[in-house]
Amino acid sequence: MKIEPSLRVASLGGYAFAEIDLKVAELQSSGTACADFGVGDPRDPTPEHICRRAREAVMSHRRTGYPSYVGSAIFREAVAAWLERRFGVALDPEREVSSTIGSKEAVFHFPLALLNPGDLVLAPSPGYPPYARGTMFAGGETYFYPLAPENGFLPDLQAIPREIVSRAKILWLCHPNAPTGTVLPPEFLAEVVEFARRNEIVLASDEAYSEIWFGDEPPQSALQFGSEGIIAFHSLSKRSAMTGWRVGFVAGDERLVALFKKVKTNIDSGTPNFIQEAAVAALSDETHVAAMRASYRRKGDLLLAALAQAGLVTTKPEATLYLWQRAPEGMSGLDLATRLLAPEVAVVTIPGASISTPTDGGGNPGERYVRFALVPEEEAIRAAAARIAKLDLRAPAC
């Protein structure tokens, strides 16, 4: 029997983060203990008060059957209460909030709610791969706008050709931005919202990193400028070290949330109730989130100092758990990532080109970069930093 992949699947390359997992496995199988800065998967344990709530909820829900497709009332009410405390945004938990299985599921499936074949989506490069892959599976096309250092890694929406803007149905915005670590100033975020509304484009605001920031003021949400035409995507994965729990939410314009719910109810059976209750406990506490921010700050400082000692020009991120590190002159991001994989260094990163796409006439914005995810435990980062600091990364490899 001959089995052939669909044209969509056949057109896919490897998923960048899965490829990194394979590289780590190869190193480990050869006996090399490596520091894995590849995938943004925190190694720190989920806080105990969250786990305790989950253990209790497992027993109380042992006879409750399938969970709600769109989230229990208690979860959606907790989300709405958190959004109001954090951003001053008042939303109806019944009509303007839906649970999600983390944010990846929601990001990938959302285009199915709006796109017809050939419709256009605007997405950042570098950026989260599901923006474009979800678009492709929905039959749409993606126009990539660059996040370039000369523009402070801010999107230059005015540079997008008029004929592209007129066709666009969704604008993906990642704020704070992964992987560049940039926080959009409030006045710039207001301009993005105004741009989307003026051009009748739905603003899909990926705010999964909104709680990991290092400045004096926390990042804003696009929803603070009103929910019309906006849907925000949130996850507890990074905020509360809950990547394996797969729980998050979307919130915003009730028309967009309703369309998302319609897609979602045809795809999955919802987040388990005991996990939703654990998420309620997570959203009810900010102490552990502040501790995580402090931990990421310490980790980043350790790594930045080592990279500077190795001869690289570094830039401290404003937010997220990533360092977007430029390679030295004469070296690509892939070259730098390969250099760091040497057994005596054994540091795994993601070459920037693998999470970036060439833009219209501008090349690949990630070509000269590598991404470090600050996810290993602090002592592992300290040891890796010591190895990096011994290098001269300005000199070519022998």
N, C-alpha and C positions, 0 to 999 in steps of 0.2 A: 504494500500500500504506500503510495507516495503522499507525503505530508508536506505541504508548503505553507509558509507563514503568510499572513495577510500583508498587503502592501504597506500598511501602517507599521506593522511590527518589523517587516523586512527593512524599512527605511531607518529604523532606530540604530544608533550606535550604542556602545555600552553606557550604562548609567554611571556618571562620574563617581558617586559615592560607593557604589558596589564594586567598581574597579579598584578603589583604594582598599576596600576590605580584602580583596584578593591579594594585593601587594603586601599587606600586613601579614596575611596568612603565609605567604611565601617566605618572608623574612623569619617568621617564627618557626617554620618548619626546618629552616636551615640552622636553627639554634641561636639566632640573633635576637636578643631582647631589644625591642624598639620602643621609642616614645611616639605614640600615634596621635598626631595633631590633624589627622585627615578628616574624618566625619565628625560633625558637630553633635556628638553623643556624650553628654556629661558622665564621668565616671563616679561622681559623688553620689552617695545613696539618697534616695527620696527621704525627706525629713520624717522623723518618727511619728509626729502627730497625724500626718497624712496616712501613713501605713496603719496606724492604730484605728483610724476611722474606717479604713477599708476592711480591716479584719472584722470589726463589728458589723459592718454593712453586709459582708458576705453571708453571715448567719441570718440577718433580718430579711434578706432578699432571696433566700434559698428556694422559695416556692413562688416567685413572682413571674416566671416566664420571660418572654421577650421584653427587652426594654423599649421605651418610646423611641421611635425613629429620630425624633428631633430634640430629645432631651426631656428629662423629668421636670416637673414644675419647680421642684426645689432647686435643681441645678440652674435652670434658666433664671429663676428669681435671684439666685446668688450671683450669677453673671451680671444681671442688670444692676444689682446693688453695688458690685465692684466697679462697673463702668461709671456709675454716678460718683462713687467715692474718688476714684482715680482721675477721671477726666471731666467730671461735672456734666456728664451726658445722661439724660433721662430717657430710657427706652422701655417699651412695653415688652415684658419677658414672653408674653404669649405670641405676639405678632412680629417682633423685631429681633428675636434671638433664636438661634438653633444650635444645639450641640453638634460637634463634629468628632470624627475619629482622628484626633490630632489635626494639624493644619494641612498636611500634604494631601489627604483625601479631599478636603474642601477646595484647595487650590486647583487640584487636577480636575475635579468634576464641575466646578462652577461654570466654565465656558459652555458646557452642555446646556445650561439653562438659557443662554442668550444667543449663541452663534448659529448661523446657517452656513452651509458650505460656501467657502470663499470670503467670509467675513474676516475683518482684520482686527488684530489685537496689538497694542503697544506694550512692550516689555523691556525691562532694563537689561543691559549687558555690561558687566557680569550680573548674573541673577540666578534665582532658584530655577533649576531645570523644569519643574512641573508647570511653570507659567506657559512655556512654549509647548511642552508635550501634551498638556491638557488641551491646549488650543488645537493642536494637530489632530488629536483623537476626536475632537468635536467638529472637525472638518474645516477649521479656520486657518488663517495665515498669521504669522507673527512678524511685526516690524520691530527691530531691536534699536532702542535708543542708547547711546553710550553713556557710561559713567566715567568721566575722564578726570585725571588729576588737575589739569589746567582749569577745570570748572569746579574744583573742590568736590568732585565726585557727585555733584548735584545734576539732576536731569535738565538738559537744555531743551525744553519742550517747544520753544519758539523756533528751534532749528529743524524740527520735523516738517518735511514738505507738506504744503497745504493739501495736496491731493491725497496724501496718506491720512492726515488728520480727518478729512471729510469722510473717509471710509471706516474709520476706527469705531468699534463698539465697546471695547474694554481698554482701560489704561491700568496696567499693573504698576503699583508703587510699593516699594519695600522701605518701610520707615519705622525705626532706625534701619539703616541699610546693611544687609548682609550681601557681600562680604566686606565692604569698604569701611564699615564702622561709623558712617556719617549720620549725623542727626540733622534733619531738615529744620532750619530756623522757622519759627511760627509764621513769619510773614511770607516765607517761601512756600510753606505748606498751604497757606491761604491762596497763593497764586496757582498752585497745582489744582486745588479744588475749583477755583474760578475757571481755569482753563478747561477742565473736564465738563463743567456745567455749561459753559459758553458754547462748547462744541458738541454737546449732547452725547458725551461719552461716559459710560459707567466707570466710576473710580473704584477699583478693587485694591484696597489698602491692606497690604500684608504687614501686620503689626506684631508678629510673633516674638520680636525681640524688644518690645516696648519697655520691659521691666529691667533690662540689663543696660544701665547707662552709667557714665562716670563723671558727668559734669555737675554743676550746681542745680540745674533745673531738669526735671524729668521730661522726656519727649512728649509732645502732644499727640493726639489722635486726629485723624481726618474727620472723625465724627464730631469733633468740637466745633466744626464749621457748619453743622446741620447735617442731617442724615440723608437728605434728598440726593438720590443718584449715587450713594456711597454704600459699600459693604466692606466691613473690616474683618480681617481674619486673625484670630488669636489662638494661642496654644499654651498649655501649661508645661510643655516639654522642657523649655529652657528656664522659665521662671521658677519652677519648683522641682527641677531634676526629675521629670516624669515622662521622659521620652518613651519608655517601654509601656506606659499606661495607655497611651494613645487617646488623649482627651483634649478637646479644644472647643472653640465656638466661633460662629459668625454672628455679626450684629450690624444693624443699620436699617436702610430703607426697607420698609415692610414689603414692598413689591419685589425687591430683589431677594429678600430672605424667603418669601413665599415660593419664588421660582426655584431657589436653591433647595428648599425642603421637598419640592415636587420631584426634583432629580434624585435627591438623597433617598427618599422613601422607596425608590425603584432600584436602588443599588445595594443598600446594606440594611441591617436590622438594629442599628443604633449602638451607642456606647453602653456597656454593662452598667446596671444601676449601682453596684458597689463601687465602681470606678468613679461614677458621677458624684457619689457621696464623698469619696476621697478628694475629688476636685473641689467640692464645696468647702472642705476643711482647708485646702490649699488657698483658695481665694479669700478665706476669712482671716488669714494671717499674713502680715507683711514682714515680720521679724526675720523669718528664714530667707526671704527674698533679699533683704538688705545684707544679710550675711553672705549670700551668694554673690551679690555685686562686689562686696569687699574682697571675696576670694578671687573673682575674675580679675579685679584690679591688681592684686598681688601677683597673680600668675602672669598677667600681661607685662607688668614692670620687670619681672625676672627675665622674660624672654626678650623684651625690647633692649635691655641692658646688654644681654649676650650678643644679640645681632649687631648692635652698635660697636661692641668690642671686636666683632669679627669684620668690621669695616663697612657695614651697610648703613645707608641713610634710613632712619626709621621715622614713622609717624604714629603717634599714640591715637588709638581709636577713641571716638566719643561715646561709643555704645557697642552693643553686641558682644559675643564671646569670640570674636575673630580678630586676627591681625592680617591686614592686607599688605604684604611686604613686597616692595619693588626689588627686583634683581639688580645687581651692579651693572654698569655699562659693559656691553659686549657679551652679556649673558641673558638668555631667556628665562622665563619662569620655570620651564621644564628643565633647563640646565641646572638651575639652582635647586629645584626639588630633587633632581638626580644626585647632585653633589651631597645633599643632606642625607640621602639614603645610603651613603657609604657605610660599611659595617662599623667603622670607628666612631661614626656620628649616630647612625641608626635613628634618624628623625624622619617621620612620615608626614608629608604635607600634600596639599592638592595644587597642582599647577593651575595658575589662573586661567589659562586658555581652555581648560576642560570645563569650566563653569561660565565661560563667556562665549559669545557668538560674534563673528565679524559683523560690523555695522555698515551702513550704506557709505561706501567710499572711505571708511575710517579705520580699516583693519580690525584686529581683535583687541578689544580694550584690556583683556586680561593677559595678553601675551608676555608681558614683562613682570608678572606678579606670581607669587605663591600665597596660598591661604593657610594660616595656622589657626586651628580651632583649639581654644584654651581649655580642653576637656580633660587631659590627664590630671591625676592628683598632684598637689603642689610639690611634693617631694620628687615625683617623677619629672616634673618640669624643671625643678632646680638642677637635677642631674643632667637633663638634656641641655639646659642652658650652659652648664659648665663645659660640656663637650663642644657646643657651638662656639663658645667664647675662645676656644683654642685655635679656631680656624682663621685663615685670612681669605675671606670670600671675595675680595677684590682681585685676587690672583687667579689665573686659570688653573684648573685641576691638573695634577701631574698625570 
